[in-house]
């Protein structure tokens, strides 16, 4: 029988790309007494949280907060701006993009899927899962849609299943170049607060995200950041919606409240997370993004030293959030992951969908530092060797050399 004290001694290395480790500071904030969600104290908390999360999204417009997972925010985004039978152009870059496509179809929309095809010796059936969104393909398709039947373009910013971060500003430029009125919907569930993201500047209409990645919270909160154009579209959209509807939430949020019972203690944690991420002494958002870029480069130096292939085939779109590691043909990546977990108490992300068993994922996001990553990489290296994978060299040594030779900026050192 499983009990609550089944964890081995020492700190577990949670190196999946979300849920990410929750800092003690946030756990303490979440332990505050639950308050009346209709009382005056809660209104102050609500306004504080709404102001902070808008800064994280880099927007001046409303951010709707749901007591739900990122999947709920996917549905909310579509339900608020779409009508039954609407054609939507969706770009498949990985497993989570494919799940969003599946949801659109189940909601009664007509998704048209774009993905990069071509020769890829390692993944002949999933070449598009190794690169980012190709904005020129979106532009060409929208130019061909002379009747403007397509109502939205849906893309994933940071594809959690592959370690690819797409250029959202380029997608916006492609839509504008095609002179097409389609809305731009972007999933940055794993990108927010880890990779640079500018909702307003990049012209995104609806941004979807969640609490359990860069925001360093447990799962249970999700978001829709919305543009004025999206709010206007929601007034005539006809997909059924009640719980997800923006209008009542936006109205009540003006005074710091919600039309339903919100996730009170997670909102305490969210307020604390926003303070941590925005604090000047921690480098603010720019410092947060720089930390993640540096961690990603350090982890990839280890993968290259091992002689293994990185899932993302385009260095220009390497994710600062996670790195996908492809194992040699004939090796079961899930068996390697299991071995690393059982021997060294380190959790790594599994391969999903078309890449299951062919790769594993190392998360380097949120509450992390150089030594955390060194411990995780040591576990990976020992596990790979125990699994019989022939390595070209020591990734641990390569990562040590990288981190020692590339110190964090002064502002980030102070944050430590």
N, C-alpha and C positions, 0 to 999 in steps of 0.2 A: 504494500500500500504506500503510495506517495505521500510524504509529509512535507511540511513547510521548511524543514531543516535539512533538506537533501543536498544543499549546495556544499561543495568541497571547501576546504580552508583557503584563505587568500581571496584576492579580488578577481572576480570573473572578468575576462577580456571580451567585452561585447563589441565585436568589430564587424557587425553586419551594418549595411547602410540604412539603418532605421528599423525599429525603434533604436535610438541612440542612447548612450548612458545619460542619466538624469543627474545633474550636479546636486550636491548636498544643499546648496543654497536654495535651489528651486524646491527640493523635497521639503525643506523646512518651511518655505512659504506655503506650500500646499497643505501643511499640517495645521495651519491656523483654523480656529473654530469656524464652522459653516455659519453663514449669516443669512438673514432674511433677504431673499432676492427681490423683494419689493420695498425694502427699507432704504433710508437715506444713505447709510454706509455703503450699500451695494452700488447705488448710483454713482458715487465717487469712484469706486473700483471700475465700474463699467466704462466711464469716460476716460479713465487713465489707460485702460487696456486698449480701447479703440484708437486713442491717439498714438500709443506706442506701436501698435501693429500696422497702422497706416505708414508710419515712418519706415518700418521694416520692408513693406511692399514698395516704398518710395512712391506714394500716391497721395494726392489731395482729396481723393474721392472716397466713397464709402467702402469699408471692408466688412462683409457680413461674416459673423462667427457662428458656427453650428456646433452643437454637442454631438459630433459624428466623426467618422473616419474620413479619409480623403475620398473614398468611394462615394460617400454621401455628397461631398462637394462637387464631384464629377456630375452627379445627377442633378444637383441644384443648378449648376451652370447651364446645362442643356435645358432643363425644365423651365427655366425663367425666360429664355430668349427664343426658344424654338416652338414650332407648331407641328402637329402630326403630319408625317409625310415629307417634311422639309429635307432637301438634299444638303448634306454636310460633307466637306472635303477634309479627310482625316489622314494624317501622315504617320505611317507605322515605322518607328525606330526601335521598337523592342516590345517586351512582354506587356508592359503597362499601357503603352499606346494601343496594343491589340485588345486589351481588356476594355479600354474606353470605347473603342470601336464597337465591340460586342454590346456594351451598354447602350450606345446610341441606337443600334438596331432593335434592341429589346424595348426601347422607349417609343418605337414607331417612327424613327427617323430613317433616312436613306443615306447611310454613310458610303462615300466613295473613297477608296483607299489608295493612297500613293505610297510607294516605297522604292528605294533604290534597288535595282537588280543588276546583275553582272557576275563576272567570274570571281569567286572567292574560294580558293582551294580548301581552306579550313572550314568555312561555313557555306557550302554551295547552295543550301536551302534558305539562308538567312543573311545574304550579303548586306541588306539594308540595316541589319542590327549591329553593324560595326562602324557606322558613320552617322553624322547628324542629318537634320532636315535639309534637303536640297531646295533652297528657296526658288531657284529657277524653274523647277518642276511645278511648284505652286503657281508661279506667275503665268506659265504657259497654259496651265489648265484653266485658270480664271479668265485669261484672255479669250479662250475658246468658248467660255460660258457667256455668250453675247446677250442672252436673255436674263442674266443675273439670277438664275434659278438657285444657285448655291447660296445658302444663307449664313454659313459659318465655315471658318478654317480652324481646325483643331490640331494642335501640336503639343508635344511634350518637351519641356525645356531641358530638364536633366533626367535622362532615362535611367532609372534606378537599376534596371535589369542588365544594363550593358556598360555603364560608365561613360556615356556620351552626353555632352552638353551642347545643345543646338543654339544657333544664332537667331534669337527672336527678333532683333532689330532688322535683320535681313528679310525675315518673313513679312514683317510689316511693310518694308520697302517693296517687296514683291506684290503685295496686295494693292498698294498705292499705284505701283507702276502699271498694273492691269486695270486701274481705274474701276475697281470692283467694290461694291458696298458690303461685302461679306464681313461679318463680325470675326474678330480674332480671339479665340479661346485658347489659353495656355495652361498646361499642368506643370506647376513647379513644386510639386509635393515634396520632392527630395532636394530641390535646389534652393528654396527660400532660406535665407539666413546662413547659407554656406557658399553659394555662388552668386555673383553680382546679378541683381534682377531689378529692372526699372519699369514698373507697371505703366506709369504715365509717359515717360520719355520714349518708351518703345511702342507706344500706341496700342497697348493690349486692351481689349474690351472686357474680358473676364479672365481673371487669374485664379487658379485653383491651388490650394496648398493644405498642409496638415501640420499637426503639432509635434509629431514624434521624430522629426529629423533634425534639421539645423536649429530649430527652436528649443531643442533639448528637453522636451516635455514627454510624458507618457502619451500613448495614443488616446484620442477621445475628443479632440477639437479639430475642426476643419474650417476652411475659409473660401469665400468668393470676394476678391477685390474687383470692383465694377466701375466701368466708365459711364459718363453721361449717355453715350450712345447705347450702351447695353441696358441701362435703366429705361430709356425710351422704348427700346425693343421689347422689354418685358411687359409693357403696358398693353401690347396687342398679341403677345405670344399665347398660344392656345394649348400647349401641353398641360395636362393636369398638374396642379401643384397646390399644396396647402402648407404643410410644415416647412417646405423649402422656399416659399414665396418671399421675395425680397421686400415688398412694399411695407408690410407691417413691421418687419424687423428694422428697416432703415428709419421708419418714423419713431419707433420706441427707442432706438439707439441714440436719438438726439438728446435724451435725458439720461442715458447710461443704463437703460433697461432693455429687456427682451420680452417678446410676446409669449414665451414659453419658459419653463424652468431651465436656466442655463447651467453649465458645468462650473458651479461656484468655485470649488477648490482648485480646479484646473485653471480658472481665470486668475486666481492668486499666483499660480505658477507662471502663467503667461505674462503677467505684469512684471514679475521678477526677471523672466527671460528677456523681455524687451529692455529692461534697465541694464542688464548685463551686456547685451549686444550693442546697445547704443552708447554706452559709457565712454566718454572721451579717453579716460585713462586706460581703457582696453583697446583703444584704436578705433572705436566706433565701427560702423559697417565696413569701411574700407579696410580696417585692421582685421576684421573677421574674415573678409574675402581673401586677404593676403595670407593669413594663417592657413586657410584651406588649400590655396594654390601651392604653397610651400610643402605642406604635408603630402599632397598628391604627387608632387615631383619626387619627394623622398621615397615614397612607396614604389613608384614606377622604376626608380633606380635599382631597387631590390629585384623587381621582376625581371628587368633586363639582365642583371647579373646572374640570375638563375638560368638564363637562356630560354625563358618562357615567353609566350606571345601575349601581348596586351589585347583584351577584347576590342577596345576602340582602336580602329586602324588608322585614324586620322589624328595626328598629334595636335592639330589646331583646335580640336574639340574634346580633348581629354577633360574628364570631369574632375573638379577639385573635391568632390564629395566621396567618390569611391573609385576603385580600380578593379576591373574585371580581369582575372588571370585565367588564360586558356591552358589546359593541361595537354600533354602529348596524346596523340591518338592511341587508343587502347587502354588509357587510364580513366578510371571512373572518378570524376571530381567530387562526387558526393561521398564516396568511400574515403577519399583524402580528408574531406571536411570532418567526417565522423571521427576519424583517427585523431585529428588535431583537437577536436572537442573533448574526446574521451581521455586523451593523454595529457593535454595541456590546458584544459578549461578555457578554450578560446573559441568563440562562436564566429563563424564566417558566413557570408551570404551564399545561398545555393544558386545554381544556374536555373533559370526559369524558362518555361516554354520551349522554344526551338533550341535553346542552348543548355538544356538540363543535362547534367552529367558531363558536360564538356568544359565547364569553367566554374570557378568560384569567385566570390566578390569580397574584397577587403574594404570596409568602410573607414574613412578618415575624416570624420565630421564631428562637430559639436564639442562636447566636453572631452577634449583630447589634448595630448602634447607629444613631444618627441619620444619620450621614454615609453609612453603608452604604445606608440606605434612600433618602437623597437622590440618591445615584448611580444606584440602580435606577430611581427615579422619573424622573430626567433621561433615562435610556435609553428608558423607556416613552414619555415625551412626545415625544422626537425621533422615535422609531419610528412613533408614531401619526400625526404630521405627515407623515412621509415616505410613509406608507401612504395618505395622502389623507383621513384622518379629520379632519373639521372640529371643532376644540375650542373650547369657550366661553371658556376662559381658561387661565392657566398653573397647572397642578397643582403644578409645582415651587415656584413662589412661595408658593402656599397652604401647602404642606408646610413650607417654610422658616419661614413666619410662625407656623405651629402649633408646631413644635419650639422655636423661639426664644421663643415666648410661653408655653410650657408646659414649663418645665424639669423634669428628673427630680427626684424626692425626693432629699434630701441623701444618704441611705444608698446610693442607686443611683449618684449622682455619684461617691461614694468607690469604688464597684466598678469604675468605668471606669479 
